Amino acid sequence: MASSTVTSEPVAAKRRRAGRRQELIWAAIFLSPAIAALVVLRVVPTVGAVVQSLYKAFPGGIIPATFHGLGNYESLFSDPNFVDTIVRTLIFNVIINPVQIVLALLLAVLFVQKIPAVGVWRTLVFIPITVPIVGSCIAWGAALNPDGPVNALLSALGGNPQPFLTSPNQALASIILLASWIGIGYWMLFLISGLQAIPEELYDAAKIDRAGAIRTFFSITVPMLRRPLLFVLVADTVANFVLFVPVQLLTQGGPQNSTTLLMFDAYRTTYGYGSRNLGAAEVVILTAIMIFFVLLQFRLLRDERTPR
């Protein structure tokens, strides 16, 4: 009896190991397309940009590129215009990210309440994300034109026409308005999903404790929404750091470089000025800045229940 028990245990262990091995094989098979796409579309270009940023090419391509070390980075940081572009990009993100997240959160909280035609209101807020970004840029460009409907409305109300996209003081704010109009509805949907996953018993307990709406929001809603909020914050940060189309279509970085963000500057340096190595260095710098902010957000919003 004892011998049969001893012999059955190794057999069961072998079967478990074989089952785990088979699960790993199938997991690798199903994940291989995604991993291959990640390597080809993300890892290889990133490594290529890092390598290219360390070389200096000569016009015409007749002379082979030579190793330049950190020379491209020194050239960039010694250029006051590039330093201004970094500062402008940081200011842009410091403004637009909180604006989009706060408005998306407020709308999400509003649209999980029992209000009339809530589905219609959600759809109206979400509609901008269904429009291609090029179409949105064209529509907003026409609306904010000096002779466009927005200025016509201001004039009808007794105000003065505004140079939204042609003024160095207003152009970046106009880009923020356009990007927020597109993004708020998108991030709102993720936050609505997170809000609907919060147990209703927690709110019932708050009512029993006579907690007000503000206290309930900060004591229950925000802590329970930590993970969806972290995802939205990180994704929104990355999306705004690489914002390109509105700048390219509406302002071309102007007027007076007031809307030149780092992503557009890297594109212009690479394809407009033909300096691929400096452009690659700008991409590496942009990637490093994004990684820094993403890691900072992960640290600030880390779940306290997660072991360090």
C-alpha positions as CSV (number, residue, x, y, z in Angstrom):
1,M,0.0,0.0,0.0
2,A,2.8,2.4,0.9
3,S,4.8,1.5,-2.2
4,S,1.9,2.3,-4.5
5,T,1.5,5.7,-2.8
6,V,5.2,6.4,-3.3
7,T,5.2,5.5,-7.0
8,S,2.0,7.4,-7.7
9,E,3.4,10.7,-6.3
10,P,6.2,11.0,-8.9
11,V,3.8,10.1,-11.7
12,A,1.4,12.9,-10.5
13,A,4.3,15.3,-10.3
14,K,5.4,14.4,-13.8
15,R,1.9,15.0,-15.1
16,R,1.7,18.4,-13.5
17,R,5.1,19.4,-14.9
18,A,4.0,18.2,-18.4
19,G,0.8,20.1,-18.1
20,R,2.7,23.3,-17.1
21,R,5.1,22.8,-20.0
22,Q,2.3,22.4,-22.4
23,E,0.6,25.5,-21.1
24,L,3.9,27.5,-21.5
25,I,4.2,26.2,-25.1
26,W,0.7,27.2,-26.1
27,A,1.2,30.6,-24.3
28,A,4.4,31.2,-26.3
29,I,2.6,30.3,-29.5
30,F,-0.3,32.7,-28.9
31,L,1.9,35.5,-27.7
32,S,4.5,35.2,-30.4
33,P,2.7,37.4,-32.9
34,A,2.3,40.2,-30.3
35,I,5.9,39.8,-29.2
36,A,7.2,39.8,-32.8
37,A,5.2,43.0,-33.5
38,L,6.5,44.6,-30.3
39,V,10.1,43.8,-31.2
40,V,9.7,44.9,-34.9
41,L,7.7,48.1,-34.2
42,R,9.1,49.2,-30.9
43,V,12.4,47.6,-29.8
44,V,14.2,47.7,-33.2
45,P,13.3,51.3,-34.0
46,T,14.3,52.4,-30.5
47,V,17.6,50.7,-30.7
48,G,18.1,52.0,-34.2
49,A,17.4,55.6,-33.0
50,V,19.9,55.3,-30.1
51,V,22.6,54.0,-32.4
52,Q,21.9,56.6,-35.1
53,S,22.0,59.4,-32.6
54,L,25.7,58.5,-31.9
55,Y,26.8,59.1,-35.5
56,K,27.2,62.1,-37.6
57,A,26.3,62.0,-41.3
58,F,27.5,64.3,-44.0
59,P,25.3,66.0,-46.6
60,G,24.8,64.0,-49.8
61,G,25.6,60.7,-48.3
62,I,28.9,60.4,-50.2
63,I,31.0,60.3,-47.1
64,P,30.1,57.5,-44.6
65,A,28.7,58.5,-41.3
66,T,31.3,58.7,-38.5
67,F,31.0,57.9,-34.9
68,H,30.2,61.1,-33.0
69,G,29.5,59.9,-29.5
70,L,27.4,62.4,-27.5
71,G,28.2,65.2,-30.0
72,N,24.7,65.3,-31.3
73,Y,23.3,65.7,-27.8
74,E,25.8,68.4,-27.0
75,S,24.8,70.3,-30.1
76,L,21.2,70.1,-29.2
77,F,21.5,71.2,-25.6
78,S,23.8,74.1,-26.7
79,D,21.0,75.4,-28.9
80,P,18.7,77.8,-27.0
81,N,15.9,77.0,-29.4
82,F,16.0,73.3,-28.6
83,V,16.1,74.0,-24.8
84,D,13.0,76.3,-25.3
85,T,11.3,73.5,-27.2
86,I,11.9,71.1,-24.2
87,V,10.6,73.7,-21.7
88,R,7.6,74.3,-24.0
89,T,6.8,70.6,-24.3
90,L,7.0,70.2,-20.5
91,I,4.7,73.2,-19.9
92,F,2.3,71.9,-22.5
93,N,2.1,68.5,-20.8
94,V,1.9,70.0,-17.3
95,I,-1.2,71.9,-18.4
96,I,-3.0,69.5,-20.7
97,N,-2.7,66.3,-18.7
98,P,-4.4,67.6,-15.5
99,V,-7.0,69.4,-17.6
100,Q,-7.9,66.3,-19.6
101,I,-7.8,63.9,-16.6
102,V,-9.9,66.1,-14.3
103,L,-12.5,66.9,-16.9
104,A,-12.7,63.2,-17.9
105,L,-13.1,62.1,-14.3
106,L,-15.8,64.7,-13.6
107,L,-17.7,63.7,-16.7
108,A,-17.3,60.0,-15.8
109,V,-18.7,60.6,-12.2
110,L,-21.6,62.6,-13.7
111,F,-22.5,60.0,-16.3
112,V,-22.6,57.1,-13.8
113,Q,-25.4,58.9,-12.0
114,K,-29.0,58.3,-12.8
115,I,-29.7,61.3,-15.0
116,P,-32.1,61.5,-18.0
117,A,-30.7,60.4,-21.4
118,V,-27.3,59.5,-19.9
119,G,-26.5,57.3,-22.9
120,V,-27.1,60.2,-25.3
121,W,-24.8,62.5,-23.3
122,R,-22.0,59.8,-23.1
123,T,-22.3,59.4,-26.9
124,L,-22.1,63.1,-27.5
125,V,-18.9,63.4,-25.4
126,F,-17.4,60.3,-27.1
127,I,-18.2,61.4,-30.7
128,P,-15.0,63.5,-31.2
129,I,-12.7,60.4,-30.8
130,T,-14.6,58.7,-33.6
131,V,-13.7,61.4,-36.1
132,P,-10.2,61.0,-37.7
133,I,-7.8,63.5,-36.1
134,V,-7.1,65.0,-39.5
135,G,-10.8,65.8,-39.9
136,S,-10.9,67.3,-36.4
137,C,-7.9,69.5,-37.2
138,I,-9.4,70.7,-40.4
139,A,-12.8,71.5,-38.7
140,W,-11.1,73.3,-35.8
141,G,-8.8,75.1,-38.1
142,A,-11.8,76.5,-40.0
143,A,-13.6,77.3,-36.8
144,L,-10.7,79.2,-35.3
145,N,-9.8,81.0,-38.5
146,P,-9.8,84.8,-38.3
147,D,-12.9,84.8,-40.5
148,G,-14.3,81.6,-38.9
149,P,-17.5,81.0,-37.0
150,V,-15.9,81.4,-33.6
151,N,-14.8,84.9,-34.3
152,A,-18.1,85.6,-35.9
153,L,-19.9,84.5,-32.7
154,L,-17.6,86.7,-30.6
155,S,-18.3,89.7,-32.9
156,A,-22.0,89.0,-32.6
157,L,-21.7,89.0,-28.8
158,G,-19.9,92.3,-28.9
159,G,-16.4,90.9,-28.5
160,N,-13.3,91.4,-30.6
161,P,-12.1,88.7,-33.1
162,Q,-9.2,86.7,-31.7
163,P,-6.1,85.4,-33.6
164,F,-6.3,81.9,-32.2
165,L,-3.9,80.1,-34.4
166,T,-1.9,83.1,-35.6
167,S,-0.9,84.6,-32.3
168,P,2.1,83.4,-30.3
169,N,0.1,84.0,-27.1
170,Q,-2.9,81.9,-28.2
171,A,-1.8,79.3,-30.6
172,L,-0.6,76.7,-28.0
173,A,-3.8,77.2,-26.0
174,S,-5.7,76.5,-29.2
175,I,-3.8,73.3,-29.7
176,I,-4.6,72.3,-26.0
177,L,-8.3,73.0,-26.7
178,L,-8.3,70.8,-29.8
179,A,-6.4,67.9,-28.2
180,S,-8.7,68.1,-25.1
181,W,-11.8,68.1,-27.2
182,I,-10.6,64.9,-28.8
183,G,-9.2,63.1,-25.8
184,I,-11.6,63.8,-22.9
185,G,-14.3,61.5,-24.2
186,Y,-11.9,58.7,-24.8
187,W,-10.4,58.7,-21.3
188,M,-13.9,59.2,-19.8
189,L,-14.9,55.7,-21.0
190,F,-12.1,54.0,-19.1
191,L,-12.9,55.9,-16.0
192,I,-16.6,55.1,-16.3
193,S,-15.7,51.4,-16.5
194,G,-13.6,51.8,-13.3
195,L,-16.4,53.6,-11.5
196,Q,-18.9,50.9,-12.4
197,A,-16.6,48.3,-10.9
198,I,-16.6,49.9,-7.4
199,P,-18.8,47.9,-5.1
200,E,-22.0,49.7,-4.2
201,E,-21.8,48.5,-0.6
202,L,-18.9,51.0,0.0
203,Y,-21.2,53.9,-0.9
204,D,-24.0,52.5,1.2
205,A,-21.6,52.4,4.1
206,A,-20.6,56.0,3.5
207,K,-24.2,57.0,3.6
208,I,-24.7,55.2,6.9
209,D,-21.6,57.1,8.3
210,R,-23.2,60.3,6.9
211,A,-20.2,61.1,4.7
212,G,-20.8,64.0,2.3
213,A,-20.3,63.8,-1.4
214,I,-16.8,65.4,-1.3
215,R,-15.6,63.1,1.4
216,T,-17.1,60.1,-0.3
217,F,-15.3,61.0,-3.5
218,F,-11.9,61.4,-2.0
219,S,-12.2,58.5,0.5
220,I,-13.9,55.9,-1.7
221,T,-14.0,56.8,-5.4
222,V,-10.5,58.0,-5.9
223,P,-8.7,55.2,-3.9
224,M,-10.8,52.5,-5.6
225,L,-10.2,54.1,-9.0
226,R,-6.4,54.1,-8.5
227,R,-5.6,51.5,-11.2
228,P,-7.8,52.8,-14.0
229,L,-6.7,56.3,-13.1
230,L,-3.1,55.3,-13.4
231,F,-3.6,53.7,-16.8
232,V,-5.4,56.8,-18.1
233,L,-2.8,59.1,-16.7
234,V,0.1,57.2,-18.2
235,A,-1.6,56.7,-21.6
236,D,-2.7,60.3,-21.7
237,T,0.9,61.5,-20.9
238,V,2.4,59.4,-23.6
239,A,-0.2,60.5,-26.1
240,N,0.4,64.2,-25.4
241,F,4.1,63.9,-25.5
242,V,3.9,62.5,-29.0
243,L,1.2,64.9,-30.2
244,F,2.0,65.8,-33.8
245,V,-0.9,66.0,-36.3
246,P,-2.5,69.2,-34.9
247,V,0.8,71.1,-34.9
248,Q,1.7,69.8,-38.3
249,L,-1.6,70.7,-39.9
250,L,-2.6,73.9,-38.2
251,T,0.5,75.9,-37.2
252,Q,3.7,74.1,-38.5
253,G,5.3,74.9,-35.2
254,G,4.5,78.6,-35.4
255,P,3.9,81.4,-35.0
256,Q,7.4,82.2,-33.8
257,N,7.9,78.6,-32.7
258,S,5.2,79.0,-30.0
259,T,3.7,75.6,-30.8
260,T,6.9,73.8,-31.6
261,L,6.8,70.7,-29.4
262,L,9.5,68.1,-29.2
263,M,7.8,65.5,-31.4
264,F,7.3,68.0,-34.2
265,D,10.8,69.4,-33.8
266,A,12.2,65.9,-34.2
267,Y,10.2,65.4,-37.4
268,R,11.2,68.8,-38.8
269,T,14.9,68.2,-37.9
270,T,14.8,64.8,-39.6
271,Y,12.8,65.4,-42.7
272,G,12.7,69.2,-43.1
273,Y,16.4,69.9,-42.4
274,G,17.6,66.5,-43.5
275,S,19.6,65.8,-40.3
276,R,18.6,62.3,-39.4
277,N,21.2,61.9,-36.6
278,L,20.1,65.0,-34.8
279,G,16.5,64.0,-35.2
280,A,17.3,60.6,-33.8
281,A,18.9,62.2,-30.8
282,E,15.7,64.3,-30.3
283,V,13.6,61.1,-30.3
284,V,15.9,59.5,-27.7
285,I,15.6,62.6,-25.5
286,L,11.8,62.6,-25.9
287,T,11.6,58.9,-25.1
288,A,13.8,59.4,-22.0
289,I,11.5,62.3,-20.8
290,M,8.4,60.2,-21.3
291,I,9.9,57.2,-19.4
292,F,10.8,59.5,-16.5
293,F,7.3,60.9,-16.2
294,V,5.7,57.5,-16.6
295,L,7.9,56.0,-13.8
296,L,7.1,59.0,-11.6
297,Q,3.4,58.5,-12.1
298,F,3.7,54.8,-11.3
299,R,5.5,55.7,-8.1
300,L,3.0,58.4,-7.1
301,L,0.0,56.3,-7.8
302,R,1.4,53.0,-6.7
303,D,-1.1,50.8,-4.9
304,E,0.0,50.7,-1.2
305,R,-1.1,47.1,-1.0
306,T,1.4,46.1,-3.6
307,P,4.7,45.0,-2.0
308,R,7.8,47.0,-2.9
